[in-house]
């Protein structure tokens, strides 16, 4: 999985917007938007949020900043 365009969605830093390139499944090979949250109802979203916030996929841009 690859991740790009990582940025905070809110000032409280409880949600991160990004795009994910999936390796397999119905979206394989396509970039798809994803919103990871601290309290995501899906366990995967919580794990991804923690990884993103920790910088595993690069620095999280401030709210309103876009780029790769």
mmCIF file of the N, C-alpha and C atoms, coordinates in Angstrom:
data_MODEL
# 
_entry.id   MODEL 
# 
loop_
_atom_site.group_PDB 
_atom_site.id 
_atom_site.type_symbol 
_atom_site.label_atom_id 
_atom_site.label_alt_id 
_atom_site.label_comp_id 
_atom_site.label_asym_id 
_atom_site.label_entity_id 
_atom_site.label_seq_id 
_atom_site.pdbx_PDB_ins_code 
_atom_site.Cartn_x 
_atom_site.Cartn_y 
_atom_site.Cartn_z 
_atom_site.occupancy 
_atom_site.B_iso_or_equiv 
_atom_site.pdbx_formal_charge 
_atom_site.auth_seq_id 
_atom_site.auth_comp_id 
_atom_site.auth_asym_id 
_atom_site.auth_atom_id 
_atom_site.pdbx_PDB_model_num 
ATOM 1   N N  . UNK A 1 1  ? 0.846   -1.177 0.000  1.00 0.00 ? 1  UNK A N  1 
ATOM 2   C CA . UNK A 1 1  ? 0.000   0.000  0.000  1.00 0.00 ? 1  UNK A CA 1 
ATOM 3   C C  . UNK A 1 1  ? 0.888   1.236  0.000  1.00 0.00 ? 1  UNK A C  1 
ATOM 4   N N  . UNK A 1 2  ? 0.522   2.194  -0.831 1.00 0.00 ? 2  UNK A N  1 
ATOM 5   C CA . UNK A 1 2  ? 1.201   3.486  -0.844 1.00 0.00 ? 2  UNK A CA 1 
ATOM 6   C C  . UNK A 1 2  ? 0.215   4.562  -0.407 1.00 0.00 ? 2  UNK A C  1 
ATOM 7   N N  . UNK A 1 3  ? 0.748   5.611  0.182  1.00 0.00 ? 3  UNK A N  1 
ATOM 8   C CA . UNK A 1 3  ? -0.092  6.706  0.683  1.00 0.00 ? 3  UNK A CA 1 
ATOM 9   C C  . UNK A 1 3  ? 0.498   8.025  0.206  1.00 0.00 ? 3  UNK A C  1 
ATOM 10  N N  . UNK A 1 4  ? -0.369  8.956  -0.192 1.00 0.00 ? 4  UNK A N  1 
ATOM 11  C CA . UNK A 1 4  ? 0.082   10.288 -0.605 1.00 0.00 ? 4  UNK A CA 1 
ATOM 12  C C  . UNK A 1 4  ? -0.941  11.334 -0.162 1.00 0.00 ? 4  UNK A C  1 
ATOM 13  N N  . UNK A 1 5  ? -0.549  12.586 -0.293 1.00 0.00 ? 5  UNK A N  1 
ATOM 14  C CA . UNK A 1 5  ? -1.426  13.723 0.028  1.00 0.00 ? 5  UNK A CA 1 
ATOM 15  C C  . UNK A 1 5  ? -1.997  13.627 1.441  1.00 0.00 ? 5  UNK A C  1 
ATOM 16  N N  . UNK A 1 6  ? -1.129  13.411 2.396  1.00 0.00 ? 6  UNK A N  1 
ATOM 17  C CA . UNK A 1 6  ? -1.535  13.244 3.796  1.00 0.00 ? 6  UNK A CA 1 
ATOM 18  C C  . UNK A 1 6  ? -1.659  14.616 4.450  1.00 0.00 ? 6  UNK A C  1 
ATOM 19  N N  . UNK A 1 7  ? -2.831  14.887 5.019  1.00 0.00 ? 7  UNK A N  1 
ATOM 20  C CA . UNK A 1 7  ? -3.042  16.191 5.664  1.00 0.00 ? 7  UNK A CA 1 
ATOM 21  C C  . UNK A 1 7  ? -4.117  16.075 6.748  1.00 0.00 ? 7  UNK A C  1 
ATOM 22  N N  . UNK A 1 8  ? -3.969  16.918 7.752  1.00 0.00 ? 8  UNK A N  1 
ATOM 23  C CA . UNK A 1 8  ? -4.984  16.990 8.810  1.00 0.00 ? 8  UNK A CA 1 
ATOM 24  C C  . UNK A 1 8  ? -6.252  17.592 8.233  1.00 0.00 ? 8  UNK A C  1 
ATOM 25  N N  . UNK A 1 9  ? -7.388  17.041 8.625  1.00 0.00 ? 9  UNK A N  1 
ATOM 26  C CA . UNK A 1 9  ? -8.659  17.604 8.170  1.00 0.00 ? 9  UNK A CA 1 
ATOM 27  C C  . UNK A 1 9  ? -9.205  18.630 9.154  1.00 0.00 ? 9  UNK A C  1 
ATOM 28  N N  . UNK A 1 10 ? -8.828  18.517 10.411 1.00 0.00 ? 10 UNK A N  1 
ATOM 29  C CA . UNK A 1 10 ? -9.386  19.413 11.428 1.00 0.00 ? 10 UNK A CA 1 
ATOM 30  C C  . UNK A 1 10 ? -8.293  19.962 12.339 1.00 0.00 ? 10 UNK A C  1 
ATOM 31  N N  . UNK A 1 11 ? -8.586  21.077 12.963 1.00 0.00 ? 11 UNK A N  1 
ATOM 32  C CA . UNK A 1 11 ? -7.617  21.720 13.856 1.00 0.00 ? 11 UNK A CA 1 
ATOM 33  C C  . UNK A 1 11 ? -7.344  20.886 15.109 1.00 0.00 ? 11 UNK A C  1 
ATOM 34  N N  . UNK A 1 12 ? -8.296  20.080 15.514 1.00 0.00 ? 12 UNK A N  1 
ATOM 35  C CA . UNK A 1 12 ? -8.132  19.241 16.699 1.00 0.00 ? 12 UNK A CA 1 
ATOM 36  C C  . UNK A 1 12 ? -7.230  18.028 16.428 1.00 0.00 ? 12 UNK A C  1 
ATOM 37  N N  . UNK A 1 13 ? -6.923  17.801 15.151 1.00 0.00 ? 13 UNK A N  1 
ATOM 38  C CA . UNK A 1 13 ? -6.062  16.701 14.706 1.00 0.00 ? 13 UNK A CA 1 
ATOM 39  C C  . UNK A 1 13 ? -6.605  15.337 15.127 1.00 0.00 ? 13 UNK A C  1 
ATOM 40  N N  . UNK A 1 14 ? -7.900  15.139 14.809 1.00 0.00 ? 14 UNK A N  1 
ATOM 41  C CA . UNK A 1 14 ? -8.543  13.852 15.064 1.00 0.00 ? 14 UNK A CA 1 
ATOM 42  C C  . UNK A 1 14 ? -8.866  13.119 13.769 1.00 0.00 ? 14 UNK A C  1 
ATOM 43  N N  . UNK A 1 15 ? -8.652  13.784 12.620 1.00 0.00 ? 15 UNK A N  1 
ATOM 44  C CA . UNK A 1 15 ? -8.939  13.179 11.323 1.00 0.00 ? 15 UNK A CA 1 
ATOM 45  C C  . UNK A 1 15 ? -7.825  13.522 10.338 1.00 0.00 ? 15 UNK A C  1 
ATOM 46  N N  . UNK A 1 16 ? -7.419  12.522 9.567  1.00 0.00 ? 16 UNK A N  1 
ATOM 47  C CA . UNK A 1 16 ? -6.388  12.727 8.555  1.00 0.00 ? 16 UNK A CA 1 
ATOM 48  C C  . UNK A 1 16 ? -6.943  12.294 7.208  1.00 0.00 ? 16 UNK A C  1 
ATOM 49  N N  . UNK A 1 17 ? -6.837  13.179 6.226  1.00 0.00 ? 17 UNK A N  1 
ATOM 50  C CA . UNK A 1 17 ? -7.223  12.859 4.855  1.00 0.00 ? 17 UNK A CA 1 
ATOM 51  C C  . UNK A 1 17 ? -5.983  12.406 4.098  1.00 0.00 ? 17 UNK A C  1 
ATOM 52  N N  . UNK A 1 18 ? -6.164  11.440 3.206  1.00 0.00 ? 18 UNK A N  1 
ATOM 53  C CA . UNK A 1 18 ? -5.057  10.976 2.387  1.00 0.00 ? 18 UNK A CA 1 
ATOM 54  C C  . UNK A 1 18 ? -5.615  10.242 1.180  1.00 0.00 ? 18 UNK A C  1 
ATOM 55  N N  . UNK A 1 19 ? -4.721  9.807  0.328  1.00 0.00 ? 19 UNK A N  1 
ATOM 56  C CA . UNK A 1 19 ? -5.074  8.944  -0.794 1.00 0.00 ? 19 UNK A CA 1 
ATOM 57  C C  . UNK A 1 19 ? -4.261  7.674  -0.644 1.00 0.00 ? 19 UNK A C  1 
ATOM 58  N N  . UNK A 1 20 ? -4.899  6.532  -0.904 1.00 0.00 ? 20 UNK A N  1 
ATOM 59  C CA . UNK A 1 20 ? -4.253  5.237  -0.753 1.00 0.00 ? 20 UNK A CA 1 
ATOM 60  C C  . UNK A 1 20 ? -4.254  4.516  -2.098 1.00 0.00 ? 20 UNK A C  1 
ATOM 61  N N  . UNK A 1 21 ? -3.110  3.923  -2.439 1.00 0.00 ? 21 UNK A N  1 
ATOM 62  C CA . UNK A 1 21 ? -3.001  3.067  -3.615 1.00 0.00 ? 21 UNK A CA 1 
ATOM 63  C C  . UNK A 1 21 ? -3.022  1.638  -3.101 1.00 0.00 ? 21 UNK A C  1 
ATOM 64  N N  . UNK A 1 22 ? -4.107  0.939  -3.373 1.00 0.00 ? 22 UNK A N  1 
ATOM 65  C CA . UNK A 1 22 ? -4.268  -0.423 -2.875 1.00 0.00 ? 22 UNK A CA 1 
ATOM 66  C C  . UNK A 1 22 ? -3.499  -1.417 -3.739 1.00 0.00 ? 22 UNK A C  1 
ATOM 67  N N  . UNK A 1 23 ? -2.931  -2.432 -3.092 1.00 0.00 ? 23 UNK A N  1 
ATOM 68  C CA . UNK A 1 23 ? -2.180  -3.469 -3.784 1.00 0.00 ? 23 UNK A CA 1 
ATOM 69  C C  . UNK A 1 23 ? -3.079  -4.566 -4.333 1.00 0.00 ? 23 UNK A C  1 
ATOM 70  N N  . UNK A 1 24 ? -4.216  -4.790 -3.667 1.00 0.00 ? 24 UNK A N  1 
ATOM 71  C CA . UNK A 1 24 ? -5.109  -5.853 -4.108 1.00 0.00 ? 24 UNK A CA 1 
ATOM 72  C C  . UNK A 1 24 ? -6.557  -5.480 -3.826 1.00 0.00 ? 24 UNK A C  1 
ATOM 73  N N  . UNK A 1 25 ? -7.451  -6.371 -4.176 1.00 0.00 ? 25 UNK A N  1 
ATOM 74  C CA . UNK A 1 25 ? -8.870  -6.116 -3.964 1.00 0.00 ? 25 UNK A CA 1 
ATOM 75  C C  . UNK A 1 25 ? -9.483  -5.365 -5.128 1.00 0.00 ? 25 UNK A C  1 
ATOM 76  N N  . UNK A 1 26 ? -10.740 -4.956 -4.978 1.00 0.00 ? 26 UNK A N  1 
ATOM 77  C CA . UNK A 1 26 ? -11.454 -4.308 -6.086 1.00 0.00 ? 26 UNK A CA 1 
ATOM 78  C C  . UNK A 1 26 ? -10.868 -2.956 -6.501 1.00 0.00 ? 26 UNK A C  1 
ATOM 79  N N  . UNK A 1 27 ? -10.098 -2.314 -5.632 1.00 0.00 ? 27 UNK A N  1 
ATOM 80  C CA . UNK A 1 27 ? -9.494  -1.019 -5.971 1.00 0.00 ? 27 UNK A CA 1 
ATOM 81  C C  . UNK A 1 27 ? -8.010  -1.130 -6.299 1.00 0.00 ? 27 UNK A C  1 
ATOM 82  N N  . UNK A 1 28 ? -7.524  -2.335 -6.539 1.00 0.00 ? 28 UNK A N  1 
ATOM 83  C CA . UNK A 1 28 ? -6.105  -2.548 -6.822 1.00 0.00 ? 28 UNK A CA 1 
ATOM 84  C C  . UNK A 1 28 ? -5.641  -1.666 -7.970 1.00 0.00 ? 28 UNK A C  1 
ATOM 85  N N  . UNK A 1 29 ? -4.526  -0.972 -7.747 1.00 0.00 ? 29 UNK A N  1 
ATOM 86  C CA . UNK A 1 29 ? -3.938  -0.126 -8.778 1.00 0.00 ? 29 UNK A CA 1 
ATOM 87  C C  . UNK A 1 29 ? -4.574  1.243  -8.924 1.00 0.00 ? 29 UNK A C  1 
ATOM 88  N N  . UNK A 1 30 ? -5.526  1.561  -8.070 1.00 0.00 ? 30 UNK A N  1 
ATOM 89  C CA . UNK A 1 30 ? -6.213  2.856  -8.142 1.00 0.00 ? 30 UNK A CA 1 
ATOM 90  C C  . UNK A 1 30 ? -5.959  3.650  -6.861 1.00 0.00 ? 30 UNK A C  1 
ATOM 91  N N  . UNK A 1 31 ? -5.778  4.955  -7.016 1.00 0.00 ? 31 UNK A N  1 
ATOM 92  C CA . UNK A 1 31 ? -5.685  5.846  -5.860 1.00 0.00 ? 31 UNK A CA 1 
ATOM 93  C C  . UNK A 1 31 ? -7.101  6.143  -5.381 1.00 0.00 ? 31 UNK A C  1 
ATOM 94  N N  . UNK A 1 32 ? -7.337  5.983  -4.103 1.00 0.00 ? 32 UNK A N  1 
ATOM 95  C CA . UNK A 1 32 ? -8.660  6.232  -3.530 1.00 0.00 ? 32 UNK A CA 1 
ATOM 96  C C  . UNK A 1 32 ? -8.531  7.140  -2.311 1.00 0.00 ? 32 UNK A C  1 
ATOM 97  N N  . UNK A 1 33 ? -9.451  8.091  -2.156 1.00 0.00 ? 33 UNK A N  1 
ATOM 98  C CA . UNK A 1 33 ? -9.408  8.957  -0.968 1.00 0.00 ? 33 UNK A CA 1 
ATOM 99  C C  . UNK A 1 33 ? -9.768  8.146  0.276  1.00 0.00 ? 33 UNK A C  1 
ATOM 100 N N  . UNK A 1 34 ? -9.161  8.540  1.399  1.00 0.00 ? 34 UNK A N  1 
ATOM 101 C CA . UNK A 1 34 ? -9.460  7.864  2.661  1.00 0.00 ? 34 UNK A CA 1 
ATOM 102 C C  . UNK A 1 34 ? -9.371  8.873  3.799  1.00 0.00 ? 34 UNK A C  1 
ATOM 103 N N  . UNK A 1 35 ? -10.299 8.765  4.731  1.00 0.00 ? 35 UNK A N  1 
ATOM 104 C CA . UNK A 1 35 ? -10.275 9.589  5.939  1.00 0.00 ? 35 UNK A CA 1 
ATOM 105 C C  . UNK A 1 35 ? -10.044 8.666  7.120  1.00 0.00 ? 35 UNK A C  1 
ATOM 106 N N  . UNK A 1 36 ? -8.899  8.799  7.734  1.00 0.00 ? 36 UNK A N  1 
ATOM 107 C CA . UNK A 1 36 ? -8.572  7.998  8.918  1.00 0.00 ? 36 UNK A CA 1 
ATOM 108 C C  . UNK A 1 36 ? -8.865  8.843  10.155 1.00 0.00 ? 36 UNK A C  1 
ATOM 109 N N  . UNK A 1 37 ? -9.491  8.228  11.137 1.00 0.00 ? 37 UNK A N  1 
ATOM 110 C CA . UNK A 1 37 ? -9.828  8.957  12.354 1.00 0.00 ? 37 UNK A CA 1 
ATOM 111 C C  . UNK A 1 37 ? -9.325  8.224  13.592 1.00 0.00 ? 37 UNK A C  1 
ATOM 112 N N  . UNK A 1 38 ? -9.094  9.009  14.614 1.00 0.00 ? 38 UNK A N  1 
ATOM 113 C CA . UNK A 1 38 ? -8.624  8.467  15.887 1.00 0.00 ? 38 UNK A CA 1 
ATOM 114 C C  . UNK A 1 38 ? -9.600  7.445  16.447 1.00 0.00 ? 38 UNK A C  1 
ATOM 115 N N  . UNK A 1 39 ? -10.881 7.681  16.271 1.00 0.00 ? 39 UNK A N  1 
ATOM 116 C CA . UNK A 1 39 ? -11.928 6.799  16.794 1.00 0.00 ? 39 UNK A CA 1 
ATOM 117 C C  . UNK A 1 39 ? -12.699 6.121  15.666 1.00 0.00 ? 39 UNK A C  1 
ATOM 118 N N  . UNK A 1 40 ? -11.996 5.766  14.604 1.00 0.00 ? 40 UNK A N  1 
ATOM 119 C CA . UNK A 1 40 ? -12.616 5.124  13.451 1.00 0.00 ? 40 UNK A CA 1 
ATOM 120 C C  . UNK A 1 40 ? -13.368 3.867  13.893 1.00 0.00 ? 40 UNK A C  1 
ATOM 121 N N  . UNK A 1 41 ? -14.578 3.650  13.374 1.00 0.00 ? 41 UNK A N  1 
ATOM 122 C CA . UNK A 1 41 ? -15.316 2.445  13.750 1.00 0.00 ? 41 UNK A CA 1 
ATOM 123 C C  . UNK A 1 41 ? -14.668 1.172  13.199 1.00 0.00 ? 41 UNK A C  1 
ATOM 124 N N  . UNK A 1 42 ? -13.788 1.334  12.209 1.00 0.00 ? 42 UNK A N  1 
ATOM 125 C CA . UNK A 1 42 ? -13.080 0.194  11.628 1.00 0.00 ? 42 UNK A CA 1 
ATOM 126 C C  . UNK A 1 42 ? -11.668 0.158  12.213 1.00 0.00 ? 42 UNK A C  1 
ATOM 127 N N  . UNK A 1 43 ? -11.268 -0.968 12.738 1.00 0.00 ? 43 UNK A N  1 
ATOM 128 C CA . UNK A 1 43 ? -9.958  -1.107 13.366 1.00 0.00 ? 43 UNK A CA 1 
ATOM 129 C C  . UNK A 1 43 ? -8.842  -0.666 12.420 1.00 0.00 ? 43 UNK A C  1 
ATOM 130 N N  . UNK A 1 44 ? -8.950  -1.013 11.148 1.00 0.00 ? 44 UNK A N  1 
ATOM 131 C CA . UNK A 1 44 ? -7.930  -0.641 10.173 1.00 0.00 ? 44 UNK A CA 1 
ATOM 132 C C  . UNK A 1 44 ? -7.748  0.876  10.121 1.00 0.00 ? 44 UNK A C  1 
ATOM 133 N N  . UNK A 1 45 ? -8.849  1.618  10.182 1.00 0.00 ? 45 UNK A N  1 
ATOM 134 C CA . UNK A 1 45 ? -8.782  3.079  10.149 1.00 0.00 ? 45 UNK A CA 1 
ATOM 135 C C  . UNK A 1 45 ? -8.044  3.648  11.344 1.00 0.00 ? 45 UNK A C  1 
ATOM 136 N N  . UNK A 1 46 ? -8.230  3.054  12.516 1.00 0.00 ? 46 UNK A N  1 
ATOM 137 C CA . UNK A 1 46 ? -7.527  3.493  13.726 1.00 0.00 ? 46 UNK A CA 1 
ATOM 138 C C  . UNK A 1 46 ? -6.024  3.230  13.605 1.00 0.00 ? 46 UNK A C  1 
ATOM 139 N N  . UNK A 1 47 ? -5.676  2.057  13.081 1.00 0.00 ? 47 UNK A N  1 
ATOM 140 C CA . UNK A 1 47 ? -4.260  1.709  12.897 1.00 0.00 ? 47 UNK A CA 1 
ATOM 141 C C  . UNK A 1 47 ? -3.625  2.648  11.882 1.00 0.00 ? 47 UNK A C  1 
ATOM 142 N N  . UNK A 1 48 ? -4.309  2.881  10.772 1.00 0.00 ? 48 UNK A N  1 
ATOM 143 C CA . UNK A 1 48 ? -3.785  3.785  9.753  1.00 0.00 ? 48 UNK A CA 1 
ATOM 144 C C  . UNK A 1 48 ? -3.626  5.193  10.320 1.00 0.00 ? 48 UNK A C  1 
ATOM 145 N N  . UNK A 1 49 ? -4.601  5.660  11.091 1.00 0.00 ? 49 UNK A N  1 
ATOM 146 C CA . UNK A 1 49 ? -4.496  6.985  11.713 1.00 0.00 ? 49 UNK A CA 1 
ATOM 147 C C  . UNK A 1 49 ? -3.233  7.070  12.563 1.00 0.00 ? 49 UNK A C  1 
ATOM 148 N N  . UNK A 1 50 ? -2.995  6.078  13.404 1.00 0.00 ? 50 UNK A N  1 
ATOM 149 C CA . UNK A 1 50 ? -1.811  6.085  14.278 1.00 0.00 ? 50 UNK A CA 1 
ATOM 150 C C  . UNK A 1 50 ? -0.528  6.083  13.461 1.00 0.00 ? 50 UNK A C  1 
ATOM 151 N N  . UNK A 1 51 ? -0.483  5.270  12.390 1.00 0.00 ? 51 UNK A N  1 
ATOM 152 C CA . UNK A 1 51 ? 0.700   5.229  11.526 1.00 0.00 ? 51 UNK A CA 1 
ATOM 153 C C  . UNK A 1 51 ? 0.921   6.566  10.828 1.00 0.00 ? 51 UNK A C  1 
ATOM 154 N N  . UNK A 1 52 ? -0.140  7.159  10.325 1.00 0.00 ? 52 UNK A N  1 
ATOM 155 C CA . UNK A 1 52 ? -0.029  8.450  9.647  1.00 0.00 ? 52 UNK A CA 1 
ATOM 156 C C  . UNK A 1 52 ? 0.427   9.535  10.619 1.00 0.00 ? 52 UNK A C  1 
ATOM 157 N N  . UNK A 1 53 ? -0.208  9.593  11.778 1.00 0.00 ? 53 UNK A N  1 
ATOM 158 C CA . UNK A 1 53 ? 0.132   10.613 12.778 1.00 0.00 ? 53 UNK A CA 1 
ATOM 159 C C  . UNK A 1 53 ? 1.569   10.461 13.265 1.00 0.00 ? 53 UNK A C  1 
ATOM 160 N N  . UNK A 1 54 ? 2.079   9.233  13.281 1.00 0.00 ? 54 UNK A N  1 
ATOM 161 C CA . UNK A 1 54 ? 3.447   8.975  13.727 1.00 0.00 ? 54 UNK A CA 1 
ATOM 162 C C  . UNK A 1 54 ? 4.481   9.257  12.635 1.00 0.00 ? 54 UNK A C  1 
ATOM 163 N N  . UNK A 1 55 ? 4.003   9.573  11.434 1.00 0.00 ? 55 UNK A N  1 
ATOM 164 C CA . UNK A 1 55 ? 4.917   9.903  10.349 1.00 0.00 ? 55 UNK A CA 1 
ATOM 165 C C  . UNK A 1 55 ? 5.401   8.723  9.527  1.00 0.00 ? 55 UNK A C  1 
ATOM 166 N N  . UNK A 1 56 ? 4.764   7.577  9.660  1.00 0.00 ? 56 UNK A N  1 
ATOM 167 C CA . UNK A 1 56 ? 5.185   6.389  8.912  1.00 0.00 ? 56 UNK A CA 1 
ATOM 168 C C  . UNK A 1 56 ? 5.140   6.632  7.400  1.00 0.00 ? 56 UNK A C  1 
ATOM 169 N N  . UNK A 1 57 ? 4.238   7.467  6.945  1.00 0.00 ? 57 UNK A N  1 
ATOM 170 C CA . UNK A 1 57 ? 4.089   7.760  5.521  1.00 0.00 ? 57 UNK A CA 1 
ATOM 171 C C  . UNK A 1 57 ? 4.512   9.188  5.187  1.00 0.00 ? 57 UNK A C  1 
ATOM 172 N N  . UNK A 1 58 ? 5.311   9.783  6.027  1.00 0.00 ? 58 UNK A N  1 
ATOM 173 C CA . UNK A 1 58 ? 5.767   11.151 5.821  1.00 0.00 ? 58 UNK A CA 1 
ATOM 174 C C  . UNK A 1 58 ? 5.056   12.119 6.750  1.00 0.00 ? 58 UNK A C  1 
ATOM 175 N N  . UNK A 1 59 ? 5.445   13.358 6.647  1.00 0.00 ? 59 UNK A N  1 
ATOM 176 C CA . UNK A 1 59 ? 4.876   14.403 7.494  1.00 0.00 ? 59 UNK A CA 1 
ATOM 177 C C  . UNK A 1 59 ? 3.422   14.665 7.126  1.00 0.00 ? 59 UNK A C  1 
ATOM 178 N N  . UNK A 1 60 ? 2.583   14.832 8.123  1.00 0.00 ? 60 UNK A N  1 
ATOM 179 C CA . UNK A 1 60 ? 1.176   15.182 7.906  1.00 0.00 ? 60 UNK A CA 1 
ATOM 180 C C  . UNK A 1 60 ? 1.106   16.693 7.725  1.00 0.00 ? 60 UNK A C  1 
ATOM 181 N N  . UNK A 1 61 ? 0.632   17.123 6.556  1.00 0.00 ? 61 UNK A N  1 
ATOM 182 C CA . UNK A 1 61 ? 0.524   18.556 6.273  1.00 0.00 ? 61 UNK A CA 1 
ATOM 183 C C  . UNK A 1 61 ? -0.592  19.156 7.124  1.00 0.00 ? 61 UNK A C  1 
ATOM 184 N N  . UNK A 1 62 ? -0.466  20.434 7.377  1.00 0.00 ? 62 UNK A N  1 
ATOM 185 C CA . UNK A 1 62 ? -1.500  21.127 8.126  1.00 0.00 ? 62 UNK A CA 1 
ATOM 186 C C  . UNK A 1 62 ? -2.795  21.209 7.303  1.00 0.00 ? 62 UNK A C  1 
ATOM 187 N N  . UNK A 1 63 ? -3.868  21.461 7.972  1.00 0.00 ? 63 UNK A N  1 
ATOM 188 C CA . UNK A 1 63 ? -5.180  21.564 7.353  1.00 0.00 ? 63 UNK A CA 1 
ATOM 189 C C  . UNK A 1 63 ? -5.140  22.546 6.188  1.00 0.00 ? 63 UNK A C  1 
ATOM 190 N N  . UNK A 1 64 ? -5.730  22.155 5.064  1.00 0.00 ? 64 UNK A N  1 
ATOM 191 C CA . UNK A 1 64 ? -5.818  23.033 3.894  1.00 0.00 ? 64 UNK A CA 1 
ATOM 192 C C  . UNK A 1 64 ? -4.618  22.988 2.969  1.00 0.00 ? 64 UNK A C  1 
ATOM 193 N N  . UNK A 1 65 ? -3.555  22.268 3.342  1.00 0.00 ? 65 UNK A N  1 
ATOM 194 C CA . UNK A 1 65 ? -2.360  22.167 2.510  1.00 0.00 ? 65 UNK A CA 1 
ATOM 195 C C  . UNK A 1 65 ? -2.450  20.874 1.709  1.00 0.00 ? 65 UNK A C  1 
ATOM 196 N N  . UNK A 1 66 ? -2.197  20.960 0.414  1.00 0.00 ? 66 UNK A N  1 
ATOM 197 C CA . UNK A 1 66 ? -2.234  19.767 -0.424 1.00 0.00 ? 66 UNK A CA 1 
ATOM 198 C C  . UNK A 1 66 ? -0.891  19.569 -1.081 1.00 0.00 ? 66 UNK A C  1 
ATOM 199 N N  . UNK A 1 67 ? -0.688  18.432 -1.649 1.00 0.00 ? 67 UNK A N  1 
ATOM 200 C CA . UNK A 1 67 ? 0.559   18.102 -2.326 1.00 0.00 ? 67 UNK A CA 1 
ATOM 201 C C  . UNK A 1 67 ? 0.922   16.666 -2.091 1.00 0.00 ? 67 UNK A C  1 
ATOM 202 N N  . UNK A 1 68 ? 2.060   16.246 -2.620 1.00 0.00 ? 68 UNK A N  1 
ATOM 203 C CA . UNK A 1 68 ? 2.481   14.856 -2.468 1.00 0.00 ? 68 UNK A CA 1 
ATOM 204 C C  . UNK A 1 68 ? 3.671   14.870 -1.603 1.00 0.00 ? 68 UNK A C  1 
# 
